[in-house]
Amino acid sequence: MSAPRVTLYDHDGTYTGSRIHNDVPLGDAHELREQLIAELPDVAYGDIAVRPFSVREGDIVWELVDQTAKHGMPRVSFYPMDIMFAPPWDGTYDT
């Protein structure tokens, strides 16, 4: 199972909301994610800068946490999925 999500930010990089679908069969997750993106107005792909956030949705806390001080180099982690992002900030991540 998967939980496809689209995380939304304003032009200043402030978290504004999410569209999350829990318990989606893994084989359907990519198609659902593409559908969620297609429903957004004015989608443009490129470099962005976002601010850390923490939000409770039901009984789950979703957060983007700056881990730079802990690791001594630029790092951010996305929880509860425990995904870590680091330079070159190209969308690749470590689990």
N, CA, C and O of each residue as an XYZ file, in Angstrom:
380
protein
N       0.839     -1.181      0.000
C       0.000      0.000      0.000
C       0.881      1.240      0.000
O       2.029      1.208      0.442
N       0.325      2.321     -0.499
C       1.044      3.577     -0.606
C       0.117      4.710     -0.186
O      -1.093      4.521     -0.054
N       0.697      5.886      0.021
C      -0.089      7.065      0.383
C       0.347      8.233     -0.500
O       1.077      9.116     -0.050
N      -0.106      8.238     -1.771
C       0.266      9.355     -2.647
C      -0.192     10.680     -2.056
O      -1.288     10.791     -1.505
N       0.674     11.684     -2.184
C       0.331     12.999     -1.651
C       0.917     14.059     -2.548
O       1.958     13.862     -3.175
N       0.245     15.172     -2.600
C       0.760     16.374     -3.228
C       0.820     17.401     -2.113
O      -0.196     17.714     -1.492
N       2.016     17.927     -1.860
C       2.212     18.927     -0.817
C       2.263     20.287     -1.491
O       3.010     20.483     -2.450
N       1.471     21.225     -0.991
C       1.304     22.523     -1.644
C       1.988     23.638     -0.850
O       1.943     23.667      0.380
N       2.622     24.551     -1.586
C       3.316     25.702     -0.999
C       2.900     26.956     -1.754
O       2.520     26.890     -2.923
N       2.974     28.111     -1.070
C       2.723     29.367     -1.769
C       4.017     29.842     -2.437
O       5.031     29.146     -2.394
N       3.980     31.018     -3.048
C       5.146     31.526     -3.782
C       6.326     31.854     -2.879
O       7.450     31.994     -3.360
N       6.082     31.980     -1.556
C       7.166     32.255     -0.603
C       7.725     30.978      0.022
O       8.621     31.049      0.864
N       7.212     29.810     -0.377
C       7.698     28.545      0.158
C       7.037     28.119      1.448
O       7.526     27.211      2.120
N       5.925     28.760      1.813
C       5.194     28.408      3.032
C       4.161     27.323      2.717
O       3.396     27.437      1.759
N       4.153     26.273      3.535
C       3.209     25.162      3.380
C       1.780     25.692      3.443
O       1.433     26.452      4.347
N       0.947     25.284      2.473
C      -0.453     25.718      2.466
C      -1.436     24.562      2.557
O      -2.623     24.789      2.788
N      -0.977     23.332      2.381
C      -1.886     22.200      2.489
C      -1.375     20.990      1.737
O      -0.334     21.038      1.082
N      -2.125     19.903      1.840
C      -1.760     18.653      1.172
C      -3.014     17.973      0.658
O      -4.117     18.176      1.165
N      -2.811     17.171     -0.351
C      -3.856     16.261     -0.830
C      -3.278     14.867     -0.670
O      -2.332     14.489     -1.362
N      -3.859     14.103      0.254
C      -3.324     12.795      0.616
C      -4.400     11.734      0.405
O      -5.569     11.941      0.730
N      -3.988     10.611     -0.138
C      -4.877      9.461     -0.295
C      -4.176      8.270      0.346
O      -3.180      7.773     -0.179
N      -4.693      7.818      1.468
C      -4.080      6.710      2.197
C      -4.521      5.362      1.646
O      -5.592      5.232      1.054
N      -3.669      4.363      1.856
C      -3.975      2.971      1.526
C      -4.337      2.742      0.069
O      -5.319      2.068     -0.241
N      -3.539      3.305     -0.815
C      -3.715      3.105     -2.251
C      -2.802      1.958     -2.677
O      -1.628      1.945     -2.306
N      -3.312      0.992     -3.448
C      -2.433     -0.080     -3.921
C      -1.238      0.511     -4.669
O      -1.394      1.437     -5.465
N      -0.064     -0.020     -4.412
C       1.165      0.523     -4.972
C       1.089      0.671     -6.496
O       1.606      1.642     -7.048
N       0.458     -0.267     -7.164
C       0.333     -0.200     -8.620
C      -0.497      0.969     -9.114
O      -0.372      1.366    -10.273
N      -1.346      1.532     -8.253
C      -2.212      2.659     -8.628
C      -1.651      4.004     -8.182
O      -2.184      5.044     -8.569
N      -0.596      4.011     -7.381
C      -0.098      5.241     -6.758
C       0.411      6.254     -7.777
O       0.101      7.440     -7.670
N       1.186      5.807     -8.761
C       1.735      6.741     -9.751
C       0.626      7.429    -10.535
O       0.656      8.645    -10.722
N      -0.349      6.653    -10.991
C      -1.458      7.224    -11.755
C      -2.244      8.226    -10.912
O      -2.616      9.289    -11.409
N      -2.499      7.903     -9.652
C      -3.227      8.815     -8.779
C      -2.429     10.097     -8.553
O      -2.996     11.190     -8.570
N      -1.117      9.971     -8.342
C      -0.289     11.160     -8.147
C      -0.363     12.061     -9.379
O      -0.497     13.277     -9.250
N      -0.276     11.476    -10.562
C      -0.362     12.261    -11.797
C      -1.720     12.941    -11.919
O      -1.805     14.071    -12.401
N      -2.775     12.269    -11.490
C      -4.119     12.847    -11.514
C      -4.202     14.034    -10.555
O      -4.759     15.074    -10.904
N      -3.650     13.883     -9.349
C      -3.659     14.977     -8.370
C      -2.920     16.201     -8.911
O      -3.376     17.332     -8.739
N      -1.786     15.974     -9.561
C      -1.025     17.087    -10.136
C      -1.809     17.738    -11.269
O      -1.827     18.964    -11.380
N      -2.457     16.934    -12.111
C      -3.224     17.474    -13.239
C      -4.381     18.354    -12.773
O      -4.814     19.236    -13.515
N      -4.882     18.136    -11.579
C      -5.998     18.931    -11.051
C      -5.551     20.302    -10.531
O      -6.390     21.163    -10.265
N      -4.241     20.510    -10.386
C      -3.737     21.781     -9.875
C      -3.697     22.837    -10.978
O      -3.368     22.521    -12.122
N      -4.027     24.086    -10.650
C      -3.922     25.146    -11.659
C      -2.468     25.606    -11.811
O      -1.706     25.601    -10.844
N      -2.098     25.993    -12.998
C      -0.808     26.632    -13.260
C       0.397     25.851    -12.732
O       1.236     26.424    -12.036
N       0.499     24.584    -13.040
C       1.636     23.776    -12.610
C       2.864     24.160    -13.432
O       2.810     24.223    -14.660
N       3.958     24.411    -12.743
C       5.236     24.689    -13.397
C       6.312     23.944    -12.619
O       6.331     23.984    -11.389
N       7.204     23.268    -13.327
C       8.280     22.529    -12.683
C       9.543     23.380    -12.696
O       9.856     24.031    -13.693
N      10.260     23.368    -11.585
C      11.509     24.109    -11.485
C      12.016     24.079    -10.060
O      11.440     23.422     -9.193
N      13.093     24.794     -9.830
C      13.667     24.869     -8.490
C      12.745     25.658     -7.572
O      12.167     26.668     -7.971
N      12.616     25.185     -6.342
C      11.820     25.886     -5.346
C      12.579     25.899     -4.024
O      13.476     25.086     -3.801
N      12.218     26.814     -3.173
C      12.723     26.843     -1.797
C      11.502     26.781     -0.897
O      10.575     27.575     -1.056
N      11.490     25.848      0.046
C      10.340     25.696      0.934
C      10.791     25.809      2.382
O      11.947     25.553      2.718
N       9.852     26.197      3.222
C      10.119     26.329      4.647
C       9.700     25.049      5.374
O       8.762     24.371      4.952
N      10.392     24.722      6.460
C       9.953     23.580      7.277
C       8.520     23.797      7.759
O       8.069     24.932      7.907
N       7.816     22.701      8.000
C       6.444     22.776      8.500
C       6.138     21.540      9.317
O       6.842     20.533      9.243
N       5.079     21.634     10.096
C       4.554     20.502     10.842
C       3.040     20.653     10.874
O       2.528     21.706     11.253
N       2.325     19.608     10.477
C       0.868     19.661     10.460
C       0.320     18.290     10.838
O       0.831     17.262     10.393
N      -0.713     18.286     11.654
C      -1.383     17.047     12.037
C      -2.581     16.857     11.122
O      -3.413     17.751     10.967
N      -2.652     15.674     10.518
C      -3.792     15.297      9.697
C      -4.304     13.976     10.243
O      -3.699     12.926     10.025
N      -5.420     14.033     10.953
C      -5.911     12.858     11.656
C      -4.961     12.531     12.783
O      -4.650     13.398     13.600
N      -4.495     11.301     12.843
C      -3.576     10.915     13.917
C      -2.120     10.879     13.446
O      -1.258     10.332     14.133
N      -1.847     11.464     12.270
C      -0.489     11.472     11.721
C       0.058     12.897     11.690
O      -0.631     13.823     11.260
N       1.292     13.068     12.145
C       1.975     14.352     12.046
C       2.921     14.283     10.855
O       3.831     13.455     10.822
N       2.701     15.155      9.881
C       3.552     15.274      8.706
C       4.431     16.490      8.937
O       3.933     17.548      9.321
N       5.735     16.354      8.710
C       6.591     17.509      8.902
C       7.836     17.439      8.042
O       8.357     16.368      7.731
N       8.291     18.622      7.671
C       9.552     18.800      6.983
C      10.460     19.497      7.988
O      10.187     20.622      8.405
N      11.541     18.825      8.373
C      12.388     19.273      9.469
C      13.793     19.576      8.954
O      14.399     18.758      8.262
N      14.300     20.752      9.297
C      15.671     21.120      8.942
C      16.622     20.348      9.852
O      16.590     20.520     11.070
N      17.463     19.504      9.272
C      18.399     18.671     10.022
C      19.852     19.145      9.862
O      20.786     18.417     10.198
N      20.035     20.364      9.350
C      21.370     20.885      9.063
C      22.268     20.870     10.296
O      23.399     20.389     10.229
N      21.783     21.387     11.414
C      22.611     21.453     12.632
C      22.985     20.051     13.113
O      24.115     19.831     13.548
N      22.064     19.119     13.043
C      22.305     17.754     13.506
C      23.379     17.046     12.674
O      24.190     16.295     13.218
N      23.387     17.282     11.361
C      24.294     16.573     10.463
C      25.527     17.387     10.070
O      26.454     16.853      9.460
N      25.541     18.680     10.419
C      26.679     19.520     10.089
C      26.778     19.855      8.613
O      27.817     20.330      8.155
N      25.724     19.618      7.872
C      25.648     19.950      6.447
C      24.175     20.052      6.078
O      23.328     19.528      6.803
N      23.847     20.712      4.970
C      22.437     20.901      4.622
C      21.689     19.571      4.456
O      22.077     18.724      3.651
N      20.625     19.408      5.222
C      19.765     18.229      5.160
C      18.368     18.626      5.647
O      18.233     19.422      6.575
N      17.339     18.070      5.020
C      15.979     18.173      5.541
C      15.368     16.782      5.507
O      15.658     15.987      4.613
N      14.522     16.495      6.485
C      13.851     15.192      6.556
C      12.354     15.393      6.502
O      11.817     16.343      7.072
N      11.683     14.482      5.805
C      10.232     14.492      5.694
C       9.695     13.316      6.495
O       9.975     12.159      6.184
N       8.916     13.629      7.533
C       8.357     12.612      8.421
C       6.852     12.581      8.262
O       6.265     13.607      7.918
N       6.201     11.457      8.496
C       6.669     10.256      9.164
C       7.352      9.267      8.225
O       7.689      8.161      8.647
N       7.563      9.632      6.976
C       8.138      8.691      6.005
C       9.647      8.544      6.154
O      10.245      7.663      5.537
N      10.271      9.398      6.966
C      11.712      9.358      7.221
C      12.515      9.386      5.925
O      13.390      8.552      5.696
N      12.192     10.373      5.082
C      12.901     10.592      3.825
C      13.809     11.796      4.018
O      13.362     12.840      4.492
N      15.089     11.659      3.651
C      16.036     12.756      3.813
C      16.442     13.306      2.449
O      16.779     12.560      1.530
N      16.400     14.636      2.345
C      16.817     15.334      1.132
C      18.088     16.117      1.430
O      18.279     16.616      2.539
N      18.960     16.217      0.421
C      20.227     16.927      0.574
C      20.635     17.495     -0.783
O      20.073     17.115     -1.811
N      21.609     18.402     -0.788
C      22.094     18.922     -2.070
C      22.501     17.761     -2.972
O      23.048     16.767     -2.495
N      22.246     17.876     -4.227
C      22.017     19.070     -5.039
C      20.550     19.490     -5.135
O      20.214     20.255     -6.039
N      19.665     19.035     -4.256
C      18.255     19.439     -4.218
C      17.567     19.193     -5.558
O      16.847     20.055     -6.062
N      17.789     18.037     -6.116
C      17.215     17.707     -7.418
C      16.063     16.715     -7.330
O      15.641     16.151     -8.339
N      15.559     16.507     -6.119
C      14.441     15.585     -5.926
C      14.845     14.192     -5.492
O      13.992     13.393     -5.106
N      16.134     13.886     -5.546
C      16.576     12.580     -5.057
C      16.555     12.596     -3.535
O      16.674     13.650     -2.910
N      16.406     11.426     -2.955
C      16.310     11.330     -1.495
C      16.903     10.024     -1.003
O      17.208      9.118     -1.778
N      17.055      9.958      0.309
C      17.590      8.768      0.979
C      16.589      8.346      2.035
O      15.963      9.189      2.678
N      16.436      7.033      2.217
C      15.514      6.541      3.240
C      16.267      5.836      4.320
O      15.664      5.348      5.276
